[in-house]
Amino acid sequence: MGVHTARLSARTTQTRTGTAPPPRAFDTARHPARGTGGTGRADLVGAAAAPRKNLGLRLFLEEARPSVQFIFLMRFLTGAVLAAGGGFSGLGASVVVPGAGWTLATLFTYGINGVCDVHEDLVNRTGRPIARGELAPGTAAAWTWLCAVGSVAAMLSTGSALLTTYDLLFLLLGYAYSAAPFQLKRTAAGASGSVLLMGLLTYAAGWTAAGRTLPTGTDLAVACAMSLWMAAVGAVTKDFSHVAGDAAAGRRSSVTAWGDTTARFVAAAGALVVAGGFATVAALRPAPLGPAAAALLCGAVTVAVLCRTTRGDAARARTPYRAFMVTQYLVHLAVFTALVRPTP
């Protein structure tokens, strides 16, 4: 006991005097650099604290980005509510299991992204659990694959071949986006194309879970507009604050491939075009789509302005992406509000 106390006292003294030894690095042999050939990874990973030895479920959920998980669930529910036609009261219990299965699929997608992006997240200082050294990549990977298995099991239990197919396609895209040998995230086209398809699949799974095989015009309007919003706006604005990590990983993202000025112009123009197109469609169906179209137009103008005003401001580089995210929430809430009907 005395030896342990002496060691602890020595470590405390070292920390206070600035002479503490560096934290233990991750095992770079087990977790090689991705897209960098291993160059510089040991130094970067060594800056992270040693992972804690626990099951890490809470940290895994944090790594998978709860705000993104929730918006994917909102997309799924929007597809289901639109298909039911009577708001949430029109949904049956049959939506619960597919909804849980889809959530597990999105947890897999963002979990595998965190496992594969350790190097980039350290460079970008994202502050997520793996980059902080609080969650071991191996632990995160275990939870990731458990989510994938649970997702497939949930969809199989529904007896719907179509839902199971959508789920498998989503899982495949999620893996191909982040992991070798595909790494679709390495190019701007690959990143945007992936999120476009993942968005469409999510809405399709929602309306299929609610009992509709083919979408209505309203279903398609929302699904296409918000999936394009993901691809043309979200996939580009997220790059503004990730330039250093993308460059270090050798990615040809929107900013590293096109330059900051062009990327910001593309994001701003994409936001306005998508919102304008959705507003045009909504003019033909004002009852369910009018409020959502108004929310998207306001969000698009905000994103466009921020793309211009945050240029060269590293502290606000992520602000356009945050505006993109808030807009998504507001649009889906507007759809829910428009479709909710009082229960008789």
PyMOL commands that set and color helices and strands:
alter all, ss='L'
color gray80, all
select helices_A, chain A and resi 2-17+41-46+57-63+66-84+87-90+93-116+118-124+129-132+137-158+161-178+184-186+188-209+217-241+243-248+254-258+260-282+286-309+314-316+319-339
alter helices_A, ss='H'
color red, helices_A
deselect
rebuild
show_as cartoon
